[in-house]
Amino acid sequence: MILTESPRFEVINPRPTLGETLREFSLSEWATWVGVTAASASWGYAIARPRGIRHPSMVFAGAVGFTGALCHGAIQAQSRLMGYSPNDISDTQKPLLTVDDEDVSAYLKSYARRSPPTA
């Protein structure tokens, strides 16, 4: 995961391992993982022509669905652990900028000079 901004929620673990990430999976992520795997394997079986390649096609499509759904769920769980998505311990979002920050007021003044309001 490439981090370009600071976390906006409470950080549970700044560098989670794969095991910690899998333990953080929610019920919907497990269901998505199983559902996408089953749907892609079924799709691989259904589209294979001639009949002799149905089994290899089903296995390959199932593996692709398994991997894609695992990656999707791991990214979601990892972002919760690292504080980039709402998690169990923080319901409130930290502001990215505070109003009384000098840099913010300087930025807003320069933005107002560059982009005057239009009528």
Secondary structure, DSSP 8 states (H G I E B T S, - for coil): ----S--SS--S-SS--HHHHHHT--HHHHHHHHHHHHHHHHHHHHH--SGGGHHHHHHHHHHHHHHHHHHHHHHHHHHHHTTSS--SS--S---SS-TT-HHHHHHHHHHHHHS----
